[in-house]
Amino acid sequence: MSLTRRHLGHLAVGLPLAVVGTDRARAQTYPLRPITLVVAYGAGTGTDLLARQIAERMGTILGQRIIVENRPGASGMIGTEYVSHSRPDGYALLFGTNQTQAVNISFYRDIRYDPIRDFTPIARLASQDAVLVINPRVPARTVDELISYARSNPDKLNFGSPGAGSSAHLAGEALKASANVSMVHVPYNNAQLFSDLLSGVVALSFYPFLTLKPHIESGALIALATTGITRSPWLPHLPTMTESGYPTIVFNSWFGIYGPAGLSPEVTGAISRAAQRCLEDPEVKRALSDSATRIEYGGPDELARFTASEIARYRPIVAQSVASGG
């Protein structure tokens, strides 16, 4: 049977409709059931609370619940490894952080995942600057005065962190190396850090502003500087560590969504677009601002580049920390 021009015309008209129908059907196949977003830290932590805020709105946008599942332990490696071994179907995602995706690969020899090879980057989300705070008993009110005191009193000052490899730990080690001072690192794995910081058992720490806010406002802790590239909108009167003469001390907690390696472009795109819409929502913007969180959306390609650059940036910082015995 031969095809006339009239028949071909009908086919040509029908083709775009068929393609559109196929794309629509494909888009409607995900998600068909609730999605699990793994947080590699405990319930109630800052990372967990942020993940729940974002997951709730993204779930509404995607039309399926996003269930936050806490799998803490081993500096975030337990939950992160779990996602790396999950099926690449979009139903198990990771709320990745600078520690899980950039620091651990250099800090731990026994790490059992590769943050580049084993994951599909989906969406860069946000970051939180840290604040350098001291106990009021420390006779300093500026970064210069703190360094001067530390040089005159080797090993008298100690700095606390939530654990080895955390941003607070690495920032403290970077300060020691940059200022050529000797201080003692005291790692914690629970809330005891804050009670010891408030009582003066620990002299100083680097930590996100939201947790420190009531203590800074009451005068129980003294804020000296922030650790972002630019000044914090929430503490605009404070200089950055870069402004204070320490350009290598740029540390913040950042967050992104990752899937297992091999996630399809269609699913990756659907999740990334939902994340973008979530971060554009006025209520989400307000909530993140209230938690001193900067919105920094980036798509899959941007997150891939950012992750690789952060791994490279942290590698010498971690090596320096390990060499110093910190």
N, C-alpha and C positions, 0 to 999 in steps of 0.2 A: 504494500500500500504506500503510495507516494504522498508526501506532505506538501500541501499547497501553502502559498504565502499566508493565506488566511489562518491555516492551522498553526504555522510557525509564529504568527503574531499572537495567537492565543497562548501558545506555550511561553513566549517571551514575557507576556504580561503576567502569566502565572508563576514564573520563576521567582521574582522578588518576593511574592506573597508566600511561596513555599519556604524560602530562606528565612523570612521574618518569622513564620510560624515555627520553624525548627529552632531558631534562636530563642524564641519565647518559651517554647517547651523545655529547652535545655536550662534556661534560667530558672524555670519553675521547679526543677528537680532538686535544687539545693536552696535552703535546707529542708529536709523532710521530717527531721526529728530534732530534739534539743541538742545543743552543742556544749561540749565541756571545755571550759577555759581553765587550764591548770596554772595555779599560782604556786611557785616553788618555795613559798615562805608561809609562816603560820597565819591562822585566822586572826584578824584584828590588827595585823601589822599595817603600816602605811601602804605598802604595795598591795596588800589584800583589799584594803578599803577602796583604793583607786581602781583596782580591777573590777570590783563590784559596781562602782558607779558607772563605769564605761560599759560593762557587760549588760547591765539592765537596759540602757538605751539602745545599744546595738541589737539586742534581742528583739526589741519592739520593731526596729527598722527591718530586720531580717524576717520577722514573722515567726520566730521560734525562740524558746527560752535559751539563754546562755547560762549554764550552771557553772559557777566558780567552784573549783575543786582544789583544796589545799593539799600539796604534797611536799612538805618542808623537809629540810635536812641536808647536811653536807654542803653548806653554802649555796644552796639552790640546785645542786647537781642531781638530786634524786628526782624531783619533779621534771626537770629539764630533760634528763635522760629518758624518762617515761614517755614524753611526747615524741622524742626522736625515734622511738621504736613503734609508735602508733601508726595505724593505717592512714595513708595520705588521702583521706576522703573529706576533710574539712570538719569532722566531728570531734576532733581532739586538737586543741590549739594551746599555745604557750603564751602566757603573759611574761615575755622576756624582759630582762633588766640588763644594765651594764655589767653586773657581776656575772649573771648566767651566760651572757652572750659575748662578753669582751674580756673579762678579767680571769675567769676560772681556767681558760685554755692555757694561760701563761703561768698561773699560780699553782696548779695542781698537776702532778705527774700522772696520777692515776685516774684522770678524767676519762669518762667513757662515752663522750660524744664530741663531735666537732661542730662548733657553732655555725660554720659556713657549709660544710658538706652535708650535714644531717638535717638541715632546716630549709624551709621555704620562707623567705621574708615576706610579710604581708603588709604591715602598716606601722610606721613610726607614729608614736602617740604624743608623748609629753616628757617633761623633765622637772626635777625639783633641785634647786640650788641648795648647797649646804651652807651652814653658818659656823664660823670659828667662834666658840664661846669658851670663857674661862670662869672658874669659881672666883667670886669677889675677893677671896683671900690672896689671890695671886696679885702681887704689886705691879700691875700693868693695866693700862687702859687703851693702848694702841698696839698694833702688831710690832712696831719697832721696839716699844718698851718690853713686850713679851720676849722678843728675841734677845734683847740686851740682858734681861734677867736670866734667861736660859743659858746664855754664854757665861755669865758670872757664876752660875750654879749648875754645873754639869750633873745630869741625871737626877736632879732634885724634882724636876717637873715630870709628870707622867700624863699620857693622853689615853683616853678610853675610846673603844670602838665596839661595834656589835660583833666583831669577829675578824679573824685573819682574812685578808683579801677584800674586805668591805671598803667602800669609798672612804669612810672615816679613817680606817687604818692606813690606806695608801696615801691619803692627804697628809696625815701626820708624818709618815715616813718621807714624803716629798719635802715637807717643811724642814725636817731634820737635815736632809741632804742639801737643800737650797741655802739654808741659813747657817749650815755648818755648826749645828748644836747637837747636844746629846740629851735625848729624852727617852723615857721608858714607855713602851707600848703595853697597855693593859687590855686584853681582849675579853669581851663578855659575850654571853649568848642568851641573855634575858634582860629584864627591865632593871636589874641591879645597877646597870651603868648609870642611869639617871639619878638614882638615890645617892650613889657614890659621888657623882659629879656635883650634886647639890650640897652634899655634906663636906666636900673638899677632899675626899679620899682620892679622887681623880681631879687633876688640875684643869684639864681642858679637853675639848673634843670638837670634831667636825660633824654636824648632823643637820638633817633637813629642818627648815624653819618651823613648820607647823607643830612639830613635837616640842620644840623649844620655846615657842611663842609665849605661853603663860609665864614661863620662868624668866624670860628676857624682860617682859613687861613689868613683872613684879620686882625686878632687880636682883632676883636670886641667882641669875647668871648674867655675865657681861658679854655682849656681842662685840666682836672686834672687826670682822670682815666677812664677806660672802665669797663663794668659790665659783661663781658663774663667769662667763666671758664678759658680760655686762652687769651693771648694778641690778640688784633685785628690786622689782617694783614694790615689793612688800617691805623692804628695808632700804629705801633710796638714799638715806643719809649715811649708810655704811659703805666704805670703799670695798672694792673687790681685792682679792689677794694679789691679782695682777697689778692693780693700782698701788698696792702696798709694797711693790718691788719683787714679787714672786710670780713671774709669768708662767711657771710650770705647774702652779697649783690651781688648775682649773678642773674641778670635780663636781659632778652632779649625779643624781640618780636619774637614769632615763629608762623609758619603757616603750615596748613595741610588741606587736602581735606576730607570732611565728607559727608556722605549721610544719609538719614533718616534711622531709625532702620528697619531691615528686608530686606535690599538690598541683592540681590542674590550674591552668591560667584562668578558667572560668570561675572556679571556686575562689581562687586567690583574689580575683577582681571583685567578686561579690562581697567578700569580707572586707576588703580594703575600702570599697565605696561606702559600706555601712559604717566603718570606723570614721571616715571623713565626714559623713552626715552627722554622726554622733557628736563629733568635736565642734561642729558648726551650730549645734543646738544651743539656744540661749541659756536654758536651764543648766545644761552640762558645763557651758562656759563659766557660768556664775559659780557652780559648785567647785570646779577646779580652781578658779581664782580664790575662792574662800579657803582652799587647802594649799595655797601658795604653789600652785602647779602651773607651769608654762605649757601651753598647747603648742606642739611642734609636729603637726601632721606631715607625713611623707608617704608616698606610695611604695609598692614593692621594690622598684629599682632604687629609689632613694634610700630605703632602709637597708638594702643590700650594700650600697656604697658606704653608708654610715657605719654599719656593723664592722665592715672590713677596716675602715679608718680607725675606729675605736680599738679594735684588737691591736692594730699597729701602734697606736698611741700609748696603750697601757703596757705593752710588752717591756719597754725599758724601765718603766716605773716599777713594775712588778720585780724585774731583775734586780733593780737597785734595792728594793725592799728586802728581798731574799738575801742579798749580799750583806746587808747591814744586820741581818739576824733578827729583823723585826717581825 
